[in-house]
Amino acid sequence: MAHVAESKKKIVNEFCDLVNSYPVIGVVDMENLPTAQLQKMRGQLRGKVVIRMTKRRFMNIVLDKVKDNKKGIEEMKNYLTGMPALLFTKDDPFKLAKTLKRSMSTAPAKQGQVAPKDIIVSAGPTPFSPGPVISELASAGIKTAIENGKIVVKSDAVVVKKGNKVSSAIAGILIRLGVEPMEVGLNLTAVYDNGTIFTRDVLNIDEEEFINKIKISYNSAIGLALELSFLTKETTKMMIAKAFREAKSLALSQNIIADGVKEEIMAKANK
């Protein structure tokens, strides 16, 4: 049986203790993250999130060792991409995702990087005087004109489509234009919480859009309940008010004397 160094055992045991001590475990990809940025983010997250890095092989061993205590956590091995690290926190997954998103910052695009979204050069003035740069911009699909002795971008231009790699020429143009399309930070790939794995697509929700959808759904449900005369805590007062209005309207149209309409009926009779 192969000998395992005590230092390696210690690393694995420390990670196992962390996994068992925290209810929420996240995986992040730290590829292309500058050291200075990482240290800054560690400071921002101190007291909320514990960040630990080790070899991917050790992480796989850890996730296998704790699977009896954390149901389904071994599936997190599928999300150990790029340069992975593990996060440990007591915050819920969506709060963790929001915290990490707030700590992201922009950065210039480098040759060979994959565009996380369409990279757009917006219409507007540039600092460039007329010269060879006009043909460079044109080769990138950027339409220009000369105004007041300076080059102006006439309309928004997508220079790299989402998922495509940034070429050396495009990277150079973007830097000269001051466009920083990349996001630098802890790239959250998945979060484990009580047997459920939340992927990046699920966690990166638009909060405003989500709240608006809830409001629309609520209003639709109220409307349907009123239409069906379905009593709930929310619709009872509305339905009573609706019934009163309809009863009053009927009483007035049929000259039925009742407490709520007798004055109006008498006034109508005296006209």
N, C-alpha and C positions, 0 to 999 in steps of 0.2 A: 504494500500500500504506500502510495506516494506521501512523502512528508510535507505537511503544510506549515509554513512559517507562522510563528505566533503573531507577528505583526498583521498578517492577512486575516487570521482568525479574529484578532481584535477589531479590525475594520468591519468585518461582517457582523460581529456581535453588536458593535455600536449602532450600526444601521438597523439591525433587527430591533434593538431597544427603542430606537426612534420610531420605527414603524408601529410598534406595539403601544407606544405612548401617545401617539397622536391619532385622532379620528380621521383626519383628512390628509391625504398624501398626493402631491402633485409631481408631474414630470415636466421639466423644461428643457429646451434645447438652447444651449448657450453658444452655439457656433457663431463666429464673427462678432462676439461681444467683447469689446475692449476691456482690459483689466481695470482701467480707471472707472469705467461705467459700472462694472460689476461691484467694485468697492462702494461706489456711491449708492447703488441699489441695496446693498447689504445694510448700509446705514439707514436707509429709508424704511426697510422692512424689519429692522431689529425690534424684538419684542413681540412681533406679530407672526413672523415666518422664519423657520430655521432652514437654511440652505446648506446642502451637503453634496460634495462631488466625490466620486471615486471611479474606478474602472467599471465599464459596462458589465464585464464578467462578474464582478462582485455584486453589482445591483441585481443581476439575474439570480445569483445564489440567494441573496437576501429575500427576494420576492418569492422564491420557491420555499424557503425555510419558514416564512410567516403565513403561508397560505391556509394553514389549519386554523389560525386565529383571525385571519382577515379573508373572508370568503370572496373568491374571485380575483384577489389582488394580483395573482400571477399573470393575469391578462395584461397588466400594465407593462409587461416586457415588450409588448408590441409597439409601445410608444417611446421607447428609448432610442430616439433618433438623433443624428448629428453628434453634438457634444452634450450628452444628457447629464442632468443633475436632479436630485430629489428635493422636494420641498415638504416641510412638515408644519402643519398649522391646526388651530382649533376654529378658524373661520370657516364658514360654509363655502363650497366651491365657487359660487357666483361672486361672493364678496372677494375671494382670493383673486379671481380672474380680473375683477374690476380694479383691485389694488395694483396688480401687475401692469394692467393696461395704462393706469395713470402714471406709472413710473417709466413708461417708454419715452424715448426721445428720437428725433429725426437724425439721419446721417446721410452723407453722400453715397451714391451707388458706385460700386466697384465692378470692374470687368469680371464677368463670369457669374455674378450674383443673379439669382432668379427674382424677377419682379413679383412682389407679393400682391400687387394690384396693377391696373393700367397706370403707366407712368406718363403724366401729362405735362407738357410745357404750355402754360397759360398765355393767352394773348396779352400784349402790353409792351412797354418800353424795355430796352436792354441798354447796357452801358457801352455797347460796341459801336465804333465808327465804321462806316462802309469799308469793306475790304474782303479778303479771302474767306472770312468767317461766314459771309452770306452763302457761299456755296456749301460750306460745312453744314449750316443749318438746313439748307435745301435738301442735302443728301439724307438728312434725318426726317424729312417730310414736314419741315417747319416752314410755313409761308411767311415771308418778311416783306417789309417796305422800308423806305428811308423817310424819316420825318424829323425835321429840325436838326439835320446832320447826324442823326443816330438811327441805328437799325431797330425796327419795331416788329414784334411778332403780331401778325394780323389776326390769327385765329388760334384757338386751342388745338394742340396737336398731340396725339398719342404716339410717343416715340418708342415705347416698349409695351407690348401687350402682357397682361397678367400671365405668369407662368413661363415667360420667355426669358432667356439670359440677356444680360446687359453687355453690349459690345464695348470694346475699348473706345471707339469713336463716340458713341452715345454717352459713355461715362464722362469723357472729357467735356463734351458739350454741356451736360447737366451741371458739372462742377463750375464751369465758366458762367453759367446762367444763375448759379446760386440755388439750384433746385436740389433738395435733399429728400428723395422719395422713399428711402429705406427707414424702417423702424428698428431701433436698437434697444434691446432689453431682454428680459427673461421671457423667451418664447414658450408660452404654456401649451403643451400638446395634449395633456389629459390630467384628470383629477379623479382620485378614488375616494368615495365616501360611503361607508356602511354598505359595502357590497355592490355599489353602483359606480360605473366609470363614466364620467362626463368628458366628452371630447371637446376639442377647441371650438368646433363649429357650434356646439350647443352652448358653450360658455360665453362666446362672443356675441351676445344678443344686444340689439339696439333697445335700450331701456325705454326711451321715449315712445318708440314704435310699439313695443310690447304693452306699455300702459295704455296707449290709445286703442289697441286691439281689445284689451280688457274692458275699457269703457264702452266701446261699440257693442261688444258681446253682452254687457250688462244691460245697456239700453234696449237691445234687441230682445233680450229675455223678458224684460219688463213689459215691452210692447206686446209680445206674444201672450204673456200671462193675463194682461188686461183684455186682450182680444178673446181669450178663452174663458174669461171670468174665473181665473185660477187664483185662489186666495193664498197669499204668502205674507210674511212679515212686511215685505217691502211694498206689496200692492194693495193691502187691505184698505188703508186710508184713501188711496187713489180711487179704488173701486167704490167705496162708500160715497166719495165726492161725485164720481161719475153717475152712480145710481140716483143721487139726490138731484143732480142737474136734469137727468132724463125724466125723473118723476115730476119735477117742477114744470118742465116743458110740457109734459102730457097734461098735468092739471090745468095749466094756463090755456092750452088749446081746447080742452073739453069743459072749461069753466067748473072745475071741481074745486069746491072750497076746502082748503086745508090750511094748517097753521103757517106753512111756508109761503103761501100764495094768496091768501084771502084779501090782503090789502091791495095787491095788484089786480085781482079780479074785480073788487069793488070799484077801484079807480077806473077800470075798463068799462064797467057797467054804467058809471056816472057820466061817461063821455057822450 
